[in-house]
Amino acid sequence: MGFQQGLSGLSAASTNLDVVGNNIANVNTVGYKQSQAQFTDIFANSLDGAGSSRTQVGIGARVATVAQLFNQGDIAPTNNPLDIAINGQGFFRMNDNGVISYSRNGQFRLDGNGFLTDASGINLTGYAPDADGNINTGQPTNLQLSTSDISPRVTSTFNLGFNLPSNATAPAVTTFDANNTQSFNEKKSGVFFDSLGNDHAFTYYFQKSGALANTWDMYASVDGAIDPTGVPIGVTLDGAASVTLTFDDNGILTAPIAPFNVSVDLATINPTLGAGSPLVFALDLTTATQFGSQFGINLAQSDGYASGRLAGFTTSPEGIIQGNYSNGQNKTLGQVVLASFVNPQGLNPIGDGRWIETPSSGQPLVGQPNSGTLGVLQASAVESANVDLTSELVKMITAQRMYQANAKTIETQDAILQTLVNL
């Protein structure tokens, strides 16, 4: 009788329709991996091998497994800087109160305590940084991003690069006076920061020497603090009111050849600030030149900065998350880790776009993105479901026809049996 074959075919076709329907239902689910019903035939075999005759007819089909296909989905950009897409192999490692699971859904958000979680509140794991921003690559922990302000940093080094015109002549007034433009050749300003993050205008003046060739005198003032005669107060260059710059006949600075200290007495300049005083930073002029071109500043860089508010996040292809602050600084806040498996098809799906490991999947290999066989990360993007909607609709039509055909075999077998009964 062919009833058994028809019934098994109906069951297989029904399961196939369920799988196709589930794929279609999740076509917009981020990180979803489509499933595929895989079938096998059934034969009746006895222990003595009597059922191995070539004339034996099978007794139907069954679903061998519902396998998931882990091929890459399309990368779609988003407007959320905490959305992360995996391009290549690997899974996000998630922690649900000690239960470790794995996901390809990179839609993350910050909870009230600064932890990165998915939509279900499951924690994303990774490596935490130390106090200096260096990543500690040990056991992954729940990623917690600090949202506090970044503290100010007092200036310790000021790099100043410039060109002084070699054809300049000494000013008409030889006694320096910051209020008299006739007493110096050039003037520019930069910014440095005190211990409280207050910015201060650092104005420097260059006066060509009339007595010596290739020689200039450099003066400086802070926040425009000068005495009635135009002499800066509260600031010294290498322990003096000015420093002499000399150049060789190729325009290269010959003195001072090493950075020298600038000492600023903030208590004299503005006693209400409350910042540490005196403030001392190294002024590096080693890139200064004296050529025949016009005066110009090509480098004015201070290593200090004011305090800053967190303005956003960026994530590198290696998973390093940096905080961007309103003062233009950035700080490493953590690194996302990925996990790979020898047999991803052996993972057990538990819903919400997550899987857990099984003996069939093997142990997870956890590491930094863009290393070994692990894929790279793309920020402000998500991985779309790897479902081809057109293909799934064709599969649905095929599964429907398969169901109808198996139902027809049962109908035909019933007609044959009815004929036998009526003999």
C-alpha positions in Angstrom: 0.0 0.0 0.0 1.2 3.5 -0.8 -0.4 5.2 2.1 2.8 5.3 4.2 4.8 7.0 1.4 2.1 9.6 0.8 1.8 10.3 4.5 5.5 10.7 4.9 5.6 13.0 1.9 2.8 15.1 3.3 4.7 15.4 6.6 7.9 16.4 4.8 6.1 18.9 2.6 4.4 20.4 5.6 7.7 20.8 7.4 9.2 22.4 4.2 6.4 24.9 4.1 7.0 25.7 7.7 10.7 26.3 7.1 10.0 28.5 4.0 7.3 30.4 5.9 9.7 31.1 8.8 12.4 32.4 6.3 9.9 34.7 4.7 8.6 35.9 8.1 12.2 36.9 9.1 13.2 38.6 5.9 13.5 41.9 7.8 15.1 40.4 10.9 18.6 41.8 11.4 21.3 39.0 11.5 18.8 36.3 10.7 20.2 33.2 9.0 17.8 31.3 6.7 17.0 27.7 7.3 16.8 24.8 4.8 14.8 21.6 5.3 17.0 18.6 4.2 15.3 15.3 3.4 16.3 11.7 3.2 14.5 8.5 2.0 13.3 5.7 4.2 13.7 2.0 3.5 12.5 -1.0 5.5 15.6 -3.0 6.6 15.6 -6.2 8.6 18.5 -7.3 10.8 19.3 -10.3 8.6 19.6 -8.1 5.5 16.5 -9.6 3.8 15.3 -6.1 3.0 18.3 -5.3 0.8 16.7 -6.8 -2.4 17.0 -4.6 -5.5 13.2 -4.9 -5.9 12.6 -3.2 -2.5 10.5 -0.1 -2.7 11.1 2.7 -0.2 8.5 3.6 2.3 8.7 7.4 2.0 10.7 10.4 3.0 11.5 12.2 6.2 13.1 15.4 7.3 16.8 14.6 8.2 17.5 18.0 9.6 16.6 21.7 9.4 20.0 23.3 8.7 20.8 26.9 9.0 22.9 28.6 6.2 25.4 31.0 7.7 26.4 32.8 4.4 26.9 36.5 4.6 24.0 38.9 4.5 24.0 42.3 2.9 25.4 45.2 5.0 22.9 48.0 5.4 23.9 51.5 6.8 22.0 53.0 9.7 22.0 56.3 11.7 22.9 54.6 15.0 26.7 54.8 15.8 26.2 51.8 18.1 24.9 49.5 15.4 27.6 47.1 14.3 27.7 44.7 11.4 30.0 41.7 11.0 31.5 41.3 7.6 32.9 37.8 7.5 33.0 35.0 10.0 32.2 35.2 13.7 29.4 35.9 16.2 28.9 38.6 18.9 29.4 37.0 22.3 26.4 37.8 24.5 26.0 37.3 28.3 22.6 36.8 29.9 23.4 36.6 33.6 26.1 34.0 33.0 24.5 32.2 30.1 26.7 32.7 27.1 25.1 32.9 23.7 26.1 34.1 20.2 24.4 36.4 17.8 24.8 38.1 14.4 22.4 40.9 15.3 24.4 44.0 15.9 21.7 46.4 17.0 23.0 47.6 20.3 22.1 50.4 22.8 23.3 51.7 26.1 21.3 50.9 29.2 21.1 53.1 32.3 24.4 51.9 33.6 26.3 52.3 30.4 26.3 48.6 29.4 26.0 47.7 25.7 23.0 45.5 25.3 20.7 44.2 22.5 17.0 44.9 22.3 16.3 42.1 24.9 18.7 43.6 27.4 21.4 40.9 26.9 24.9 42.2 27.5 27.5 42.4 24.7 30.9 41.2 25.9 34.4 42.4 25.0 37.7 43.7 26.4 37.8 46.6 28.8 40.6 49.3 28.7 42.9 50.2 31.6 43.3 53.7 33.0 45.6 54.7 30.1 43.2 53.4 27.4 45.1 50.2 26.6 43.0 47.2 25.9 43.3 44.3 28.4 42.9 41.1 26.2 42.0 38.7 28.9 38.7 37.1 29.8 35.9 39.0 28.0 33.5 40.9 30.3 30.3 42.8 29.8 31.1 45.9 27.8 30.4 49.1 29.8 31.1 52.4 28.1 31.9 55.4 30.4 29.7 58.4 29.6 31.4 60.7 32.0 33.2 63.9 31.0 36.8 63.7 30.1 39.0 65.5 32.6 41.2 68.4 31.4 44.9 68.0 30.8 47.5 70.6 31.6 49.8 71.5 28.8 53.3 70.0 29.2 54.6 70.4 25.6 54.0 73.1 23.0 55.3 72.4 19.5 55.8 75.5 17.4 57.0 75.4 13.8 57.4 78.6 11.7 59.5 80.3 9.0 61.1 83.7 9.6 61.9 85.7 6.4 65.6 85.8 5.9 65.4 89.2 4.1 63.7 90.9 7.0 65.3 94.0 8.5 65.5 95.0 12.1 62.6 97.1 13.4 62.9 100.8 13.8 62.4 100.6 17.5 65.0 98.4 19.1 63.4 98.2 22.6 60.7 95.6 22.7 57.2 97.0 23.4 54.2 94.6 23.0 52.0 97.6 22.3 54.3 99.1 19.6 54.2 97.2 16.3 57.4 99.1 15.3 59.4 97.2 17.9 59.0 93.7 16.5 58.7 92.1 13.0 56.1 89.3 13.5 53.4 88.3 16.0 51.2 85.2 16.4 49.2 83.5 19.1 48.5 79.9 20.2 46.6 78.3 23.1 47.7 76.3 26.1 45.7 74.9 29.1 46.1 75.0 32.8 45.3 72.3 35.4 41.6 73.3 35.4 41.2 73.2 31.7 41.2 77.0 31.3 42.6 78.1 28.0 45.2 80.8 27.8 46.4 82.9 24.9 50.1 82.4 24.3 51.3 85.3 22.1 54.8 85.2 20.7 56.8 88.0 19.1 59.8 87.9 16.8 62.3 90.7 16.6 65.1 90.7 14.0 68.5 91.5 15.4 70.2 94.5 13.8 73.6 93.6 15.1 73.9 89.9 14.2 73.0 88.2 11.0 70.6 85.2 11.1 69.6 86.1 14.7 66.2 86.9 16.2 64.9 87.6 19.6 61.7 85.9 20.7 59.3 87.4 23.4 56.0 86.1 24.7 53.0 87.2 26.7 50.1 85.3 28.3 46.5 86.5 28.1 47.9 89.9 27.0 49.4 90.6 30.5 52.0 93.4 30.1 53.2 96.3 32.2 52.7 100.0 31.3 55.9 99.9 29.2 54.7 97.0 27.1 56.9 94.4 28.8 55.1 91.0 29.3 54.6 90.0 33.0 54.2 86.6 34.6 56.0 84.7 31.8 59.7 83.7 31.2 61.3 81.9 28.3 64.1 79.6 29.5 64.3 81.7 32.7 64.6 85.0 30.9 62.4 87.7 29.4 63.4 86.5 25.9 65.3 83.8 24.0 67.7 84.3 21.1 67.1 82.2 18.0 70.1 81.7 15.6 70.0 80.1 12.1 72.8 78.8 9.9 73.4 79.9 6.3 71.0 77.1 5.1 68.1 78.5 7.2 68.2 75.7 9.8 67.8 76.6 13.5 71.1 76.2 15.4 70.0 77.5 18.8 68.2 76.6 20.9 68.5 73.1 19.5 66.4 71.5 22.3 63.1 72.4 23.8 63.2 74.9 26.6 60.9 75.7 29.5 58.2 78.4 29.5 57.2 79.3 33.0 53.9 81.0 33.5 53.0 82.6 36.9 49.2 82.3 36.6 48.8 83.8 40.1 50.3 87.1 38.8 48.3 87.1 35.5 44.9 86.1 37.0 44.8 85.2 40.6 41.0 84.3 40.5 41.5 81.2 38.3 42.6 78.9 41.1 44.7 76.8 38.7 48.1 75.4 39.7 50.9 78.0 39.4 53.5 78.3 38.1 52.6 76.4 35.0 55.7 75.1 33.2 55.7 73.6 29.7 58.4 72.7 27.2 58.5 74.9 24.0 59.8 72.9 21.0 61.1 75.1 18.2 63.3 72.5 16.5 61.4 72.7 13.2 61.7 76.5 12.8 63.4 77.8 9.7 64.7 81.0 8.2 64.1 81.0 4.5 63.5 83.7 1.9 59.8 83.2 1.9 57.2 85.0 4.0 56.6 84.5 7.7 54.2 81.7 8.4 53.2 79.2 11.2 53.2 75.6 10.0 52.8 73.9 13.5 51.2 75.1 16.7 50.3 72.1 18.8 49.7 71.8 22.5 49.2 68.5 24.3 46.8 70.0 26.8 43.0 70.3 26.5 39.9 71.4 28.3 37.3 69.1 29.8 34.9 67.7 27.3 31.4 66.1 27.1 30.8 62.8 25.3 29.5 63.7 21.9 29.4 60.3 20.1 31.1 56.9 19.5 33.1 55.4 16.7 34.0 51.7 16.2 37.0 50.6 14.2 37.1 47.4 12.0 39.0 45.8 14.9 36.1 46.5 17.2 37.7 49.2 19.3 35.0 51.6 20.5 36.2 55.2 21.0 34.3 58.0 22.7 34.4 61.4 20.9 34.3 64.4 23.1 33.3 68.1 22.6 36.9 69.2 23.2 38.1 67.3 20.1 39.6 64.5 22.0 38.9 60.8 21.8 39.3 58.0 24.3 39.3 54.2 24.0 36.3 52.8 25.9 36.4 49.1 25.0 36.7 46.5 22.3 34.1 44.1 20.9 35.1 40.4 20.7 33.9 37.8 18.2 33.6 34.1 18.5 33.9 31.5 15.7 33.1 27.8 15.6 34.4 24.8 13.6 30.8 23.8 12.8 28.4 26.7 13.0 25.6 24.4 11.8 25.9 22.6 15.1 24.8 25.6 17.1 21.4 25.4 18.7 19.1 28.4 18.0 17.2 29.7 21.1 15.4 32.6 19.5 15.9 36.4 19.6 18.6 35.8 16.9 20.9 33.9 19.3 22.5 30.5 19.4 24.2 28.5 22.1 27.1 26.1 21.6 26.6 22.3 21.5 29.1 19.4 21.3 28.4 19.3 17.6 29.4 23.0 17.1 32.7 22.6 19.0 34.2 25.1 21.5 34.1 28.8 20.6 37.3 30.5 19.5 37.1 34.0 20.9 39.3 36.8 19.7 39.6 40.3 18.3 37.8 41.2 15.0 39.9 41.3 11.9 42.3 38.7 13.3 42.7 35.1 12.1 39.6 33.9 10.4 37.3 36.4 12.2 35.6 39.0 10.2 35.8 42.8 10.4 33.3 45.1 11.9 31.5 48.0 10.3 30.0 50.7 12.5 26.6 52.4 11.9 25.5 49.4 9.9 23.7 46.1 10.4 23.7 42.8 8.6 20.4 42.1 6.8 18.9 38.6 6.8 20.4 36.4 4.2 17.0 35.5 2.8 16.4 35.8 -0.9 12.7 36.5 -1.0 12.2 35.6 -4.6 13.9 32.3 -4.1 11.8 31.6 -1.0 8.6 32.2 -2.9 9.7 29.8 -5.6 10.4 27.2 -2.9 7.0 27.8 -1.5 5.3 27.0 -4.8 7.5 23.9 -5.1 6.6 22.8 -1.6 2.9 23.4 -2.2 3.1 21.2 -5.4 4.9 18.5 -3.5 2.1 18.5 -0.9 -0.5 18.3 -3.5 1.3 15.5 -5.3 1.6 13.4 -2.1 -2.1 14.0 -1.4 -2.8 12.7 -4.9 -0.9 9.5 -4.2 -3.0 8.9 -1.2 -6.2 9.6 -3.2 -5.0 7.2 -6.0 -4.2 4.5 -3.5 -7.6 4.9 -1.9 -9.2 4.5 -5.3 -7.2 1.3 -5.9 -8.2 -0.1 -2.5 -11.8 0.7 -3.1 -11.7 -1.2 -6.4 -10.3 -4.2 -4.6 -13.1 -4.0 -1.9 -15.7 -3.9 -4.6 -14.6 -7.1 -6.4 
